[in-house]
Structures are given as C-alpha cells and as structure tokens.
Amino acid sequence: MKKIIYSVLIVQILFFTACSKDIAEDRVTIDFEDFLIKWDLLDIHKNACTSITDAIKLPEKWSKEDCDNFANLPAETFYSMSTCGLLETLLDYPFNRLQGPWCSTCSDSNLPGVTMFNDKLRRDKVVTELFGRDDCFSVLASEYLRIIEDERESGAQIKYFETLLSSDMCMLALNKNEKVKLMAMALKRGMGETEFLMNSSYIMIAIMKAFNYPPFMKKVNANLKEYTFGYSNLNDYDILKYAKIFLNEQNLK
C-alpha cells in the first residue's frame, strides 16, 4: 500500500514537472520505479513513529508556570528520549502552536520573522537534540508523509511543523539527497490544495537557497525580503515552477 502511495506521489510531481514549458526539452524519461529506488523513498517509513511513550506533554489546561517549568528543563532531560518523542514534544508544546509560523505574535509588521524564528530555534534544547539525531530525517519525513496522505489536514500544529522543516537548522541537518526528497514532498503538499501552498513554499525556498539554485536565486534574490510573516514580494506559483524544474534536474543527474 505504501509503495502505491509513493508511486502516486512521484508520478503526480513528475507529470507536472514534465509539462512545464520551462523544461520542455528535459522531459522526464526515467522509470518511476527507478526514481523511487534511486531516492530510497520506498524505505522512508522504516522508522515511522508508530508508538511513542516518552514525549513530554503539558497538562490539557496548561498554565504559564507549566511552560516555564518545561523551558527550564536541563538539556540532559532530552538526551535519552527517542527522536519520535522529541518531535511529538515539540509539536505538542502549546507556545509553538499559539505562536504559529514566523512571528505571528509580533506587533511590528516589518520585523524579520524568518531570522527571529531561526534564532529562537537555535536556543531551543529540544530542537537542538532533534536535529542532531542520525534518524532525524526518517522521522521528519515519515510525519510529513502522514500529513500529505491526509489531504485535508491543516492547523497551527501543522503550520509550525512545516515551518520547522524550512528552518536553517533543518537545512543544515539534512544532506543533499534528503533535501531533494523533502522537495518532492513539499511539491506534493503544495499542489494538493491552495491553502497548503504557502507553508510548503517556504520549504521549497529554503531548499533552493541551500543549493544556491541559480535560476531561482537570480529571479528572486532582490525580492527575498523578510517581514513578520516570512518573505514578501514572492509569487507562490513562481516558487512552485522553479521547484518543479529543480526536482526534474536533480532526477536527471
């Protein structure tokens, strides 16, 4: 069943990619099964988080004191936790859900939301431990695929997770192949529903920035300005277009 899901994911992405006018001369010729094998997408669920028993959860009726106590936990607390437990702890933390992506609680619309978000993550003990794990990508990818498979899933927790995937710390933790796989997933998510495109587009931007991808950087570099809610003056559909071209070129290598 999972093999079928992955096949549909890649088939849809590469179909749209091959139809792009910008890459008419570089149509995808690789067999879809070969693509799956080449990028190890068939095995991406090996470390799926099926049963998590060590996540730290705040009470349902949490207080500021509960959050303060959590923030004061020593880094050693998280060393023995599973990677799945770390991710669930992050996603369940109420301040993350309340603040949402970037800097939604800031009153000044000109504050550099991307920089502020990344700075906050660098000081987060749970995030630091998560991105330092060898199985970090398999856990993140498994959770993202689960979200993608539920075509209607959204909400503040999901927005935070997708913003986490587009962070500087995530880009530093993933190798090139893992970033390519993440691009495929972000494209699938972004092409599903218009409401999902904004957050998945930040992942696409982060990956193309990490690769210093010339066509995209030449197009948007002057407009890559930070405001409270991420970047401004960027057209989501232009991002989608260059992300498709990027994935196609990586596939043909």
N, C-alpha and C positions, 0 to 999 in steps of 0.2 A: 504493500500500500504506500509506504514512504517513498519507494522508488518511483511510483507513478506520480506522486506529488512533486518530487524533484524534477521529473521529466517535464511535467506541465509547466513548472516554474521557468525552467530554462528555455523550453520551446517558445513560450509567450515572449520572453525577453528577446530572444534572438530573432523571432519573427518581426517584432517591431524594429529591432536594430537593422535587419536586412532591408527593411522598407524605407529606411531613412534616405532622403535624397543626397545627404552629405557623404554617404558611404556606398553609393550605388555601384562603384567599381570594386568594392571589397565585401561583396555579399558572403555570408557565412556558408562555408561548404563542409565544415567538419560535422561528422555524425553526432547527433545529440547525446547518444550513449557514450561516445568517446569523450565528449565535453564533460559529462558527469564524472567519468573516471579520472580524467586529467586533473580536475579541480577537487577531487575527493569529496564531492557533495553527497555521494551515496553513503558515506560513513559519518556524516556530520552529527547524527543523533546518538552516536555511541555513548557519549557521556551526558545524555539527557537527564534533567533533574526530575526524576520520577517520584522520589520520596525524600523530603527534606525535613530533618528533625532538629537541626541545630541553628536555625535562623533566630535572631533576636527580634522579638515582637513587642511593641509597646502596647499597653492596655487599650481596649477599644475606646474608652473615654480617657484618652491621654491628657496630660497636663504639660505645661511648660517645664515644670520640675522633672517630669519623666524624660522629656527631651534633653534637658540639661544633664541629667544623670547619664543618659546614653552617650552624649557628646564627651563626657569626662571619663569614659571607659578607657583604660590603657590599651595601646596597640597590641599588647600581648594577648588580649582577650580574643582577637580575631585570627591569631596565628593557627590555632587548632581547628578552626571552623572549615567546613567544606566550601568549595568555590560556589556551589549552588546555594549554600546557606548565606554566604556573603552577598550574593546578588539579591536574594529574597529580602535580606535585611535592609539593603539599600532601597529597594523598590517599595518596601512596606513603611519606611521611615516617613512619618506624616509631614515633616517640614519639606521634604523633597516633593511630595505630591502637591502641597499647598503652594510652593513657590513656582512649580512648573518649570518649563524650559527657560533658559537665559535668565532674565532679571525681571520677571513679571511683577514683583512687589516694589520695584523702584518707581519713584515718582517723577524722575527726570527722564524724559523720552530720549535724551541724547547720550545717556550713559552707555559705555561699551559693554553690552550684555555678554558677548562671546568671551571677552577677556575676563570679565568678572566671574562667569560660570567656571571657566577653566582654572582660575586662581582658587576658587572655592574647592574644586575637586582635588587640587594638589595638597590641600590641608586636611582632606578627609581620610581618616585612618582606614575605613572600610574600602574606599575606592582604591587607595594605595595597595592594600593587600590583594584585592581582586585582580587588578591589572598586573600584579607581579606573579600570578599563578601560571604554570605551564599549560593548564587546561582552560585558561581564561576564554580563548576564542570558541572552543567547542561548547562551553556553557552559554556564552552570549548568543552564539549562532542558533543553538537549539531553542532558546527562548524566543529569538526573533522569528524563527520559522514557525513556531507555535502561534505567534501573533499574526503572522502573514496568512496562515491557514484559516484563521478565523477572520473572514473578510470584513466583519463589522466591528471588530474590536478597536476601541479607542479609549480616550480618557486621560486624566492628568498623569497617572502612573505610567502609561504607555508613552506619553509625550516625554516624560523625564527619561525613560529608558532609551528612546531614540536619540535624544539629545546627548545622553551619556555615550552612545555609540559614535557620535560625531565629535567627541571631545578630543583635545590634544593628547590626553593620556591614553585614550583608546588607540589613536593613530600610532603612537609610539610603541604600544604594546603589541600590535599586530604586524606580522610580516607582510611582504608584498602579495603573496598568494592569498592570504587571509583577507586583505583589503579588497582584492578582486572578487572574492566570494561574497563579501559584505556588500559590494556594489551591486552584484546580481540580486541580492535580497532586497536592497533599498529600491532598486528599479521595480521589482515585482510589487512591492508595497506601494510605491508612488504611482504606479499605473493602475492600481486597483480602484481607488476612489479619490476624487479631487481633494477631499478633506485630509487624506493621508499624505498628500504630496509635500506639504510644507516641511514637516519634520523629517521625512525621508530625504528631501532635497538637501538638508543640512549635512546628512551623511555623505551624499554624493559630492557636495562641495568639499568636505573635509578630505575625502579620498583623492579627489583630483588635485587639491592643494598639496597633499602629502606626496603625490607623484610629480608635483610641479608640472602637470599636464599642459603642454604648450598651447594647443588650440583653445582650451578653456581659460587659461590664465591670461592669454593675450586678449580674449574677448571681455573678461570681467575685471581684470586687475584694478583698473581705475575706479570701478564701481563697488569694490569689495569693502564697503564702509560699515562699521559697526554702529548699531543703535540698540536700544533696550531689548528689542525682540529679535536679535540676530543681525543678519545683514540686510541692507537696504539696496534699492535700485537694481535688484536681480530678478529676472523673469524666470519663474519656476519651470516653464516649458523650455526655455533655453538650457537650463541646467539639465533637464531630462534629456534633451537632444545630445548634449555633449557627453553625458554619462553613458548613453547608448553607444556612441562612437567609441568612447574609451573602452567599454567592455568588449566590443567587437574586435578592437585592435589587440587587446590582451588575449582574446580567444584564438586569434590567428597566429600568435607568436609560437 
